[in-house]
Amino acid sequence: MMKNNLGRALLVSILLMPVLIYLIFVYSSREVFFNTLDYVGPPTVLERTDEAGNVHYDTIRYAVPHFRAISHTGTIVTDDSLKGKITVINFFFTNCPSICGPMNFHVKERIFDRFNGFENFQILSFTVDPERDSVEALKAYAKSIGANTVNGRTVWNFLTAEKDRIYKLAEALFLNASEDETAPGGYLHSELLVLVDWEGRLRSRRDDYGNIIGAYSSLDQMALKDLQEDISVLIAEYEKNESLKRKKSKKSN
């Protein structure tokens, strides 16, 4: 048992070492020097007038809209659950005969196993077939792919809600999710993963041509590597912001 625990600890340390080195390097700098990720989606510009009559324009970044779903654990998950967390979101269904298996296998191996040690990280997977995917069905699915709790914390939630609301959420995330009799299993959905920051805003890198990619293919090894790197960037940015907040708080006190 002792050898198994030591082996597991060594494996986790090896997996997290690049991220830890990155964080240490970030903390050693007084400024946020690394390249941050771009914001995805159209921003909203609000006009306001101050007491002196001057007009100001505030830019509100595009964010994940309101949603309410039930997790495989039986708990309610909403858009408020995104606050303070770095989140990966995708869509699937348990009876999927095609891409869902490879997609969530890669999510498990490349994303869940890599980042489940960070308390401010989570994965949300929404079923596109809520009529068959009950809480119990989702619970069995989570167990079958090894999406276990980590230190008593549910890192990966499998979610169900009203069908129309799930499809509207996918559309708001610029992904596909719909019923389709011609598709395998009767449902059409994207294999893409979206990355959301701690304020519920969609983030991504740019491609080699300077275009915002918006989402990451779960079936492409290079895209998964990019996602790993970009999650690390967001973690570093989040920790840097939290560190600056703590310093400002100490100075004000």
Secondary structure, 3 states (H helix, E strand, C coil): CHHHHHHHHHHHHHHHHHHHHHHHHHHCCCCCCCCCCEECCCCEEEEEECCCCCEEEEEECCECCCCEEEECCCCEEEHHHHCCCEEEEEEECCCCCCCHHHHHHHHHHHHHHHHCCCCCEEEEEEECCCCCCCHHHHHHHHHHCCCCCECCECCEEEEECCHHHHHHHHHHCCCCEEECCCCHHHEEECCEEEEECCCCEEEECECCCCCECCCEECCCHHHHHHHHHHHHHHHHHHHHHHHHHHHHHHHHC
